[in-house]
Amino acid sequence: MCDAHTRRILTFPAIRPSETAAPATLLFSLITLSDTISSYKSKPIYSNARNAKDSFRLVSNILVILEEIRRDQTCLSCAMVLSLSELHYVFQKLRFLLEDCTKSDARMWMLTRSEKVSNQFRAIFRSISVALDVLPLDSVDVSVEVRELVGLVKTQALNSKLGFRPEDQRALEHLRSILDQLEHQMVPDPNNLKQVLDHLGICSWTGCNKEIKFLDSEIGSEKSTSKKSDLGILSSLMGLMIYNRCTVFTTVDGERFTISGESHKSSSGHLIKSLKVDDFRCPISLEIMSDPVTLTTGHTYDRTSIEKWFRSGNLTCPKTGEKVNSSNLVSNLCIGSIIKQYCHENGILVTESVDSNRSRDTTNTDENTSGSVAANAAINITVDYLIDRLVFGTNEAKHKATYEIRLLSKTSVFNRACLVEAGVVPSLLDLLCVKNPKIQENAIAALLNLSKYTKTKKVLVENGGLELILEVAQNGLRMEARQHAAGTLFYLASVDEYRDIIGKIPRSIPVLMELVLEGTNRGKKNALVAIFGLLMYPENHWKALAAGIVPLLVDLLRSPCQHEDLLIDSLAILATLAEKSDGTMAILSCGALHVILDVVGFTTSRAAKEYCVTLLLAMCTNGGGDVVHVLVSNPALMGPLYSLLTEGGSRATKKASSLIRILHEFNEKNLSSGTRRSIRIQEQFVDVW
């Protein structure tokens, strides 16, 4: 049977039992399936409850019949097995249908599909009647009462008056009225809204948020289909539920969950309990994986991140350095299911992966619309409400509003556009100065998310955001706020003009360096990539050197327990600085040459090795024969260099080739002269990065 975690709602992938299955096995499986169906009686059902109740009664009666047949199962005829197989097939569909009716996070969707669900019940009841009609009771020894019960159940299945309850119909009409109001840019009638939510038992922020995450998942699945017939209504419902979450439920339930990445204990499963949120992060982007794929090396990455890795010319596994086929990406459904369950139980939204190597301009994607007119209106109305709370609300209201804006800005480009165009950025900047750590953290996290949208960057800079963000990066009330501020600076540094402006603020690079020293791994990484972005503007090179960036990075390389991503980021910055002679001299004066040679020897990361080769080549070019002599005296270096010739990307191959030629040239000259002497490295040996 299909795994419930991979099956889309209201699909019924039932499988007919094997013809070779033993009759006793088939009968046992059918009874077990009947018990499973009966177990759904204990769960709340908010639409089609009467139809579900009729199905429970029907299955209970059939279970009596099956138990009677099991007492005389030694002589089950082929006709009996065929009839039981058909009943098993139908019961699978009923089980799927009841599972969907009792889903705690799909109540709104199930209400809109009430007619379809009612028709499914009707079709299942007819199939049960047909299966019982051909049940050859004469071939087994059953009591008269059971024979009469079979006739009664057939009649019930055939004549059951399945359909809507009046209260279901009223709730559906109210919901349609609400969506119609949204399509006409009107605020939904609060009385109708309350009646729908009460009918569905959605009475808390958490319950509403569960509905949103379910609808978001369904929208993602629907976009992957060719017809996309349900995309409009799914989007409308999601917009409505976001409106409800932000305006109807004014408090977050005890703030039991987080959106900043901390781990919490799950409510079920020993495996889930033992995992942390960091276990689900992509090794490349450090974001929670939304579409995990596994390479032939056995390592798992987010699809977006690994595809970008391959497109940049790398044909290796980032963790092992082994050569892989870039087209051989296998979706890891198991990991994806675990991530989905963990995030569901801990209130964490899974969003797109962030490319930490370059900023993304996402303003021209198909996500610029939310999917329907009603959804667009719902988001715009919600945004206006939240901004009003930011400006005029109490501290509690501002906390809730920043929390909601943080969520909205993280999940969609359309939401970011609505928020920025409605003028949320200046209000968020004002809140960076408050002495409330929760408000400050949510405000800077929201600005980080919004900074991924191109228009935000200009608004941030024009409203004096740079100094405010730097202040949070340096003196934020929580470390999380400081690391979010560094991440925001990284996105701002994707624009050449702003690299210059940020670099001219005297404390910008020292503040980021301080976070590299004091921050968590996430904070260190955000600070490092922000520094790397600033170095894309040449004038910032000497500023970084003057601030003492080189000794800091060399100490990071010396750390025996350093996270691999931080190692790579540190090497990338050093390689950029080494392009100029003053950068090379600063690196050499810190004794970094032997440190880099050590890294080449122990790292398994292909990216780290490539940056090391870039550094060594720059040192040879700018440092002269003394550097070359040290490299020639290190025979262990040749192995990694020749490895890059065959397995590295095109640029890495050229650099490794240039370095090998330099080392050979040095040896040849020393052999011909018989003495060691300094040499001047010619530019033709160097393929500039």
C-alpha positions in Angstrom: 0.0 0.0 0.0 1.1 3.6 -0.6 2.9 5.4 2.2 0.5 8.0 3.7 3.4 10.5 3.8 3.9 10.4 0.1 0.3 10.2 -1.1 -1.5 13.3 -2.1 -4.7 13.9 -0.3 -7.9 12.5 -2.0 -6.0 10.1 -4.1 -6.6 6.4 -3.7 -3.7 4.3 -4.9 -5.3 1.0 -3.8 -3.6 -2.3 -4.9 -5.5 -5.4 -5.7 -4.2 -8.4 -3.6 -2.0 -10.9 -5.3 -3.7 -13.8 -6.9 -1.2 -16.1 -5.3 -1.9 -14.9 -1.8 -3.1 -17.6 0.6 -6.8 -17.4 1.5 -6.0 -17.3 5.2 -3.5 -14.5 4.6 -6.0 -12.5 2.6 -8.7 -12.9 5.2 -6.4 -11.9 8.0 -5.3 -8.8 6.1 -8.9 -7.9 5.4 -9.9 -8.1 9.1 -6.8 -6.1 10.0 -7.8 -3.5 7.5 -11.3 -3.4 8.9 -9.9 -2.8 12.4 -7.8 0.1 11.0 -10.9 1.7 9.4 -12.8 1.3 12.6 -10.0 3.1 14.5 -10.8 6.3 12.8 -14.0 6.5 14.8 -12.1 8.0 17.7 -10.8 11.0 15.6 -12.8 14.2 14.9 -14.3 14.6 11.5 -15.5 18.1 10.6 -17.1 17.6 7.1 -18.8 14.5 5.7 -19.1 13.3 9.3 -22.5 11.6 8.6 -21.1 9.7 5.6 -18.1 8.6 7.7 -20.4 7.4 10.5 -22.4 5.3 8.0 -19.2 3.7 6.7 -18.1 2.8 10.3 -21.4 1.1 10.9 -21.1 -0.8 7.6 -17.6 -2.0 8.2 -18.5 -3.1 11.8 -21.2 -5.3 10.4 -18.9 -6.7 7.7 -16.3 -7.4 10.3 -18.8 -9.8 12.0 -19.3 -11.6 8.7 -15.5 -11.9 8.1 -14.9 -13.3 11.6 -17.6 -15.9 11.0 -16.0 -16.9 7.6 -12.6 -17.1 9.3 -13.9 -19.9 11.6 -14.5 -22.1 8.5 -11.6 -20.8 6.3 -10.1 -24.2 5.4 -12.4 -24.6 2.4 -12.6 -21.2 0.9 -13.6 -21.4 -2.7 -12.0 -19.5 -5.6 -15.2 -17.5 -5.9 -15.0 -16.6 -2.2 -11.3 -15.5 -2.5 -12.2 -13.4 -5.5 -15.0 -11.7 -3.6 -12.8 -11.1 -0.6 -10.1 -9.6 -2.8 -12.5 -7.1 -4.3 -13.7 -6.2 -0.8 -10.0 -5.7 0.3 -9.4 -3.4 -2.7 -12.5 -1.3 -1.8 -11.6 -1.2 1.9 -8.2 0.2 1.0 -9.9 3.1 -0.7 -12.2 3.7 2.2 -9.2 3.7 4.6 -7.5 6.4 2.5 -10.7 8.4 2.4 -11.2 8.3 6.1 -7.6 9.1 6.7 -8.2 12.3 4.7 -11.4 13.1 6.5 -9.6 13.0 9.8 -6.5 15.0 8.8 -6.0 17.7 11.4 -4.3 20.1 8.9 -6.6 19.7 5.9 -10.0 20.7 7.3 -10.5 23.8 5.1 -9.5 21.8 1.9 -11.8 18.9 2.8 -14.7 21.3 3.3 -14.2 22.7 -0.3 -14.0 19.1 -1.6 -17.1 18.0 0.3 -19.1 17.1 -2.8 -16.2 15.1 -4.3 -15.7 13.3 -0.9 -19.5 12.5 -0.7 -19.3 11.0 -4.2 -16.3 8.9 -3.2 -18.3 7.5 -0.2 -21.2 6.8 -2.6 -18.9 4.9 -5.0 -17.3 2.9 -2.2 -20.7 1.9 -0.8 -21.8 0.7 -4.2 -18.6 -1.3 -4.6 -19.1 -2.9 -1.2 -22.7 -3.9 -2.2 -21.4 -5.5 -5.4 -18.7 -7.4 -3.5 -21.2 -8.7 -1.0 -23.7 -9.6 -3.7 -21.3 -12.2 -5.2 -20.1 -13.5 -1.8 -20.7 -17.3 -2.1 -21.9 -18.0 1.4 -23.1 -21.4 0.4 -19.5 -22.5 0.2 -18.9 -21.8 3.9 -20.6 -22.9 7.1 -22.0 -19.7 8.6 -25.1 -19.1 10.8 -28.5 -18.0 9.6 -28.0 -14.7 11.5 -24.8 -14.0 9.5 -26.6 -14.7 6.2 -29.3 -12.3 7.2 -26.7 -9.7 8.2 -25.1 -10.0 4.7 -28.4 -9.1 3.2 -28.9 -6.2 5.6 -25.5 -4.8 4.9 -26.0 -5.1 1.1 -29.2 -3.1 1.5 -27.6 -0.5 3.7 -24.7 -0.1 1.3 -27.0 0.3 -1.7 -29.6 2.5 -0.2 -27.6 4.7 2.2 -28.6 8.4 1.8 -25.2 9.8 1.5 -24.7 13.6 1.2 -24.0 16.8 3.0 -25.2 17.6 6.5 -27.0 21.0 6.6 -24.3 22.5 8.7 -21.6 21.4 6.2 -23.6 23.1 3.4 -23.9 26.3 5.4 -20.2 26.4 6.2 -19.3 25.8 2.6 -21.7 28.7 1.5 -20.1 31.0 4.1 -16.6 30.0 2.8 -17.6 30.7 -0.8 -19.0 34.1 0.3 -15.7 35.0 2.0 -13.6 34.1 -1.0 -16.0 36.1 -3.2 -15.5 39.1 -0.9 -11.7 38.7 -1.3 -12.0 38.6 -5.1 -13.7 42.0 -4.8 -10.9 43.4 -2.6 -13.2 43.4 0.4 -12.3 42.5 4.0 -14.0 39.2 4.8 -17.2 39.3 6.9 -16.0 38.4 10.5 -19.2 36.6 11.4 -19.0 34.3 8.4 -15.3 33.8 9.1 -16.0 32.8 12.7 -18.7 30.4 11.7 -16.5 28.6 9.2 -13.5 28.4 11.7 -15.8 27.2 14.5 -17.4 24.6 12.3 -14.0 23.2 11.3 -12.6 23.4 14.9 -9.7 25.7 13.9 -9.5 27.6 17.1 -5.8 28.5 17.5 -2.8 30.0 15.8 -1.1 26.6 15.6 -4.2 25.0 14.1 -4.4 27.8 11.5 -0.6 27.5 10.7 -1.0 23.7 10.2 -3.6 24.4 7.5 -1.3 26.9 5.8 1.6 24.5 5.7 -0.7 21.8 4.3 -2.0 24.1 1.6 1.5 25.3 0.8 2.5 21.6 0.3 -0.5 21.0 -1.9 0.3 24.1 -4.0 3.8 22.8 -4.6 2.5 19.4 -5.7 -0.1 21.0 -7.9 2.4 23.2 -9.7 4.3 20.0 -10.7 1.2 18.7 -12.5 0.3 19.5 -16.1 -3.4 20.6 -15.5 -3.0 22.7 -12.3 -6.7 22.7 -12.0 -6.8 23.1 -8.3 -4.1 25.8 -8.1 -6.4 28.7 -7.9 -8.6 27.5 -5.1 -5.6 26.2 -3.1 -4.0 29.6 -3.4 -7.2 31.4 -2.4 -7.5 29.2 0.7 -3.9 29.7 1.6 -4.3 33.5 1.3 -7.4 33.3 3.5 -5.7 31.2 6.2 -2.7 33.6 6.2 -5.2 36.4 6.8 -6.8 34.4 9.6 -3.5 33.6 11.2 -2.4 37.2 11.3 -5.7 38.9 12.2 -8.0 36.5 13.9 -5.5 34.7 16.1 -3.9 37.6 17.9 -1.5 35.5 20.0 0.8 32.7 19.1 -0.1 29.7 21.2 2.3 30.0 24.2 5.1 30.6 21.6 5.9 26.9 21.8 7.8 26.8 18.5 10.4 28.7 16.6 11.0 30.0 13.2 14.7 30.7 13.7 16.0 27.2 13.5 16.3 25.9 17.1 15.4 22.3 17.6 12.6 21.0 19.7 11.5 17.6 20.8 9.1 15.9 18.5 5.9 14.3 19.7 6.3 10.9 18.0 8.9 8.5 16.8 12.3 7.7 18.4 14.1 8.8 15.2 12.5 12.2 15.1 13.1 12.7 18.8 16.8 12.1 18.3 17.3 14.5 15.4 18.1 18.2 15.4 17.2 20.9 12.8 20.9 21.0 11.7 20.6 17.4 10.6 18.3 18.6 7.8 20.5 21.5 6.5 22.0 21.3 3.1 25.9 21.1 3.4 26.2 23.8 0.7 23.6 26.4 1.6 23.1 25.5 5.3 19.3 26.0 4.8 16.8 23.3 5.6 16.5 21.1 2.5 13.2 21.4 0.7 14.0 18.9 -2.1 16.7 16.6 -0.9 18.6 14.6 -3.5 21.4 12.0 -3.0 24.5 11.6 -5.1 26.2 8.3 -5.9 28.7 9.1 -3.1 25.9 8.7 -0.6 25.8 12.4 0.5 22.5 14.4 0.4 22.1 18.0 -0.7 19.2 20.3 -1.6 18.5 20.0 -5.3 18.8 23.7 -6.0 22.1 24.0 -4.3 23.8 21.0 -5.9 22.5 21.9 -9.3 24.1 25.4 -9.0 27.3 23.6 -7.8 27.3 21.6 -11.0 26.4 24.5 -13.2 29.5 26.4 -11.9 31.7 23.8 -13.5 32.2 21.5 -10.5 31.6 17.8 -11.4 32.4 16.4 -7.9 30.7 15.7 -4.6 31.3 18.8 -2.5 31.9 16.6 0.7 34.1 13.9 -0.7 35.6 15.4 -3.8 34.7 12.3 -5.8 33.8 12.7 -9.5 30.1 12.3 -10.1 27.6 12.5 -12.9 25.7 15.8 -12.5 22.6 14.2 -14.0 22.5 11.4 -11.5 20.4 13.1 -8.8 18.2 10.7 -6.9 15.3 12.2 -4.9 15.6 11.1 -1.3 11.9 10.7 -0.4 12.7 9.1 2.9 14.8 12.2 4.1 12.2 14.5 2.6 9.4 12.8 4.5 11.3 13.0 7.8 12.1 16.7 7.2 8.4 17.3 6.5 7.3 15.5 9.6 9.9 17.2 11.8 9.1 20.7 10.5 5.4 20.0 10.8 5.7 19.0 14.5 8.0 21.9 15.3 6.4 24.7 13.5 9.2 25.3 11.1 8.5 26.4 7.5 10.6 24.8 4.8 11.5 27.3 2.1 13.8 27.6 -0.8 17.5 27.1 -0.3 19.8 30.1 -0.2 22.8 30.3 -2.4 25.5 31.6 -0.1 27.9 32.2 -3.0 25.9 34.9 -4.7 22.7 36.9 -4.3 19.7 35.9 -6.3 17.5 38.2 -8.2 14.1 36.6 -7.9 11.9 39.4 -9.0 11.3 37.9 -12.4 10.2 34.5 -11.4 6.7 33.0 -11.8 6.3 33.5 -8.0 5.4 37.1 -8.5 1.8 36.2 -8.3 0.2 34.3 -5.4 -2.0 32.1 -7.7 -5.4 33.8 -7.6 -7.2 37.2 -7.3 -8.5 36.2 -3.9 -5.1 35.2 -2.6 -3.6 38.5 -3.9 -6.2 40.5 -2.1 -5.9 38.4 1.1 -2.1 39.0 1.3 -2.5 42.8 0.6 -5.2 43.2 3.2 -3.0 41.2 5.7 0.1 43.3 4.9 -1.8 46.6 5.5 -3.1 45.2 8.9 0.4 44.2 10.0 2.0 47.5 9.1 -0.7 49.3 11.1 0.2 47.1 14.1 3.9 47.8 13.6 3.3 51.5 13.8 0.4 51.9 16.3 0.3 48.6 18.2 1.4 47.8 21.7 4.7 46.0 22.2 2.9 42.7 22.2 1.1 43.6 19.0 4.4 44.7 17.4 6.0 41.4 18.5 3.2 39.4 16.9 3.3 41.6 13.7 7.1 41.3 13.3 6.7 37.5 13.8 4.1 37.3 11.1 6.1 39.5 8.7 9.1 37.3 9.3 7.0 34.3 8.3 5.4 36.0 5.3 8.7 37.3 4.0 10.4 33.9 4.2 7.9 31.9 2.1 7.3 33.7 -1.2 8.6 36.4 -3.6 5.0 37.7 -3.9 4.8 38.3 -0.2 8.1 40.1 -0.2 7.0 42.3 -3.0 3.7 43.2 -1.3 5.5 44.0 2.0 8.1 46.2 0.4 5.7 48.1 -1.8 3.4 48.7 1.1 6.2 50.4 3.0 7.1 47.9 5.7 10.9 48.4 5.5 11.1 51.8 7.3 8.9 50.5 10.1 11.1 47.4 10.6 14.2 49.6 10.6 12.6 51.7 13.4 12.1 48.5 15.5 15.8 47.5 15.3 16.4 50.1 18.0 13.9 48.8 20.6 15.2 47.0 23.7 12.9 44.0 23.2 15.0 41.1 22.0 12.1 39.2 20.4 11.0 42.2 18.4 14.5 43.1 17.4 15.3 39.5 16.3 12.1 39.2 14.3 12.5 42.6 12.7 16.1 41.9 11.5 15.1 38.4 10.3 12.3 39.9 8.3 14.7 42.4 6.7 17.1 39.6 5.9 14.3 37.8 4.1 13.1 40.9 2.3 16.7 41.8 1.2 16.5 38.8 -1.2 14.0 40.9 -3.2 15.9 43.4 -5.4 13.8 46.5 -4.7 14.4 46.1 -0.9 18.1 46.9 -1.1 17.6 50.4 -2.4 14.8 51.1 0.2 17.1 49.8 3.0 20.0 52.0 2.0 17.9 55.1 1.3 16.3 54.9 4.7 19.6 54.8 6.6 19.4 51.0 7.1 23.1 50.3 6.8 24.2 51.9 10.1 21.2 50.3 11.9 21.9 46.9 10.6 25.6 47.2 11.5 24.6 48.2 15.0 22.5 45.0 15.3 25.4 43.0 13.9 27.7 44.4 16.6 25.4 44.9 19.6 22.3 42.9 18.9 20.4 41.7 22.0 20.6 38.1 20.8 23.2 36.3 18.8 20.5 35.3 16.4 19.8 38.9 15.6 23.5 39.6 15.0 23.8 36.7 12.6 20.7 37.8 10.7 22.2 41.3 10.4 25.3 39.8 8.9 23.2 37.8 6.4 21.4 41.0 5.4 24.7 42.7 4.8 25.6 39.8 2.5 22.6 40.4 0.3 23.2 44.2 0.2 26.8 43.5 -0.8 25.5 41.8 -3.9 25.2 45.3 -5.4 28.5 46.8 -6.4 27.4 50.3 -5.4 26.5 49.1 -1.9 29.8 47.2 -1.5 31.5 50.6 -1.9 29.1 52.3 0.5 29.3 49.6 3.2 33.1 49.5 2.8 33.4 53.2 3.5 31.7 52.8 6.9 34.8 52.3 9.1 33.4 49.7 11.5 31.7 47.4 8.8 34.5 44.9 8.3 35.6 44.9 12.0 32.1 44.3 13.1 31.8 41.3 10.8 35.2 40.0 12.0 34.0 40.2 15.6 31.1 38.0 14.7 33.5 35.5 13.1 35.2 35.3 16.4 32.1 35.2 18.7 29.3 33.8 16.6 27.7 30.4 16.2 28.6 28.4 13.1 25.7 30.1 11.3 26.8 33.5 12.5 30.4 32.9 11.5 29.3 31.8 8.0 27.0 34.8 7.5 29.8 37.1 8.5 32.3 35.4 6.2 30.1 35.4 3.1 29.3 39.1 3.8 33.1 39.9 4.0 33.6 37.9 0.8 30.8 40.0 -0.9 32.5 43.2 0.2 35.8 42.0 -1.3 34.2 41.9 -4.7 34.8 45.7 -4.7 38.6 46.1 -5.0 38.8 49.1 -2.8 37.7 47.0 0.2 40.8 44.8 0.0 43.2 47.1 1.8 40.5 47.9 4.4 40.1 44.2 5.2 43.9 43.8 5.4 44.2 46.9 7.7 41.4 45.4 9.9 43.5 42.3 10.5 41.4 39.9 8.5 44.3 37.6 7.5 45.4 36.5 11.0 41.8 35.9 12.0 41.3 33.6 9.0 44.6 31.8 9.4 43.6 31.0 13.0 40.3 29.6 11.7 42.3 27.3 9.3 44.4 26.1 12.2 41.4 25.1 14.3 41.2 21.3 14.3 37.4 21.2 14.7 36.5 23.7 12.2 33.2 23.3 10.2 34.0 22.4 6.6 31.9 25.2 5.2 33.7 27.8 7.3 37.0 26.3 6.1 36.0 26.8 2.5 34.7 30.3 3.1 37.9 31.3 4.9 40.0 30.0 2.0 37.8 31.8 -0.5 38.5 35.1 1.2 42.2 34.5 1.5 42.3 33.5 -2.2 40.6 36.8 -3.1 43.1 38.8 -1.0 46.1 36.9 -2.4 45.3 38.2 -5.9 47.2 41.3 -5.0 50.8 41.4 -3.7 50.0 43.1 -0.5 47.4 40.4 0.3 50.0 37.7 -0.5 52.6 39.3 1.8 50.1 39.6 4.6 49.2 35.9 4.3 52.8 34.8 4.2 53.8 37.0 7.2 51.2 35.1 9.3 52.9 31.8 8.5 50.0 30.7 6.5 52.0 28.8 3.8 52.4 25.7 5.9 48.9 25.9 7.2 47.5 25.9 3.7 49.8 22.9 2.8 48.3 21.1 5.8 44.8 21.8 4.6 45.6 20.4 1.2 46.8 17.3 2.9 43.8 16.6 5.2 40.8 18.1 3.6 38.4 15.9 1.6 36.6 18.9 0.1 37.3 19.5 -3.5 36.4 23.1 -3.2 38.8 23.6 -0.3 41.6 22.0 -2.4 40.9 24.3 -5.3 41.0 27.4 -3.2 44.3 26.1 -1.7 45.8 25.7 -5.2 44.6 29.3 -6.0 46.4 30.6 -2.9 49.6 28.6 -3.5 49.7 29.8 -7.1 49.3 33.5 -6.0 52.0 33.0 -3.4 54.4 31.7 -6.0 53.6 34.6 -8.3 53.9 37.3 -5.6 56.2 35.7 -3.1 59.0 34.5 -5.3 61.4 31.6 -5.3 61.4 31.1 -1.5 57.7 30.1 -1.7 58.4 27.8 -4.6 61.3 26.2 -2.8 59.0 25.3 0.2 56.4 23.8 -2.2 59.0 21.8 -4.1 60.3 20.5 -0.7 56.8 19.1 0.0 56.4 16.0 -2.1 52.9 15.3 -0.6 51.6 18.3 -2.6 51.9 16.6 -6.0 49.2 14.0 -5.3 46.4 16.6 -4.7 47.6 18.6 -7.7 47.5 15.7 -10.1 44.2 14.7 -8.6 42.8 18.1 -9.5 44.1 17.8 -13.1 41.7 14.8 -13.6 38.8 15.5 -11.3 38.7 19.3 -10.8 36.7 21.9 -12.6 38.1 23.7 -15.7 39.5 26.6 -13.8 40.9 24.4 -11.0 42.6 22.2 -13.7 44.3 25.2 -15.3 45.5 26.5 -11.9 46.8 23.1 -10.9 48.6 22.7 -14.3 50.2 26.2 -13.9 51.4 25.4 -10.4 52.9 22.0 -11.5 54.7 23.7 -14.4 56.1 26.3 -12.0 57.4 23.6 -9.7 58.9 21.7 -12.6 60.6 24.8 -13.9 62.1 25.5 -10.5 63.5 22.0 -10.4 64.9 22.2 -13.9 66.7 25.5 -13.2 68.2 24.2 -10.0 69.4 21.0 -11.7 71.1 23.0 -14.4 72.8 25.5 -12.1 73.5 23.1 -9.3 72.5 25.8 -6.7 69.4 27.1 -5.2 68.5 30.6 -6.3 65.5 32.8 -6.4 63.6 32.9 -9.6 61.1 35.4 -11.0 57.9 33.6 -12.0 56.7 34.6 -15.5 53.1 35.6 -16.1 52.6 33.0 -18.8 52.7 30.3 -16.2 49.7 31.8 -14.4 46.1 31.6 -15.6 44.6 34.5 -13.7 41.3 33.6 -11.8 
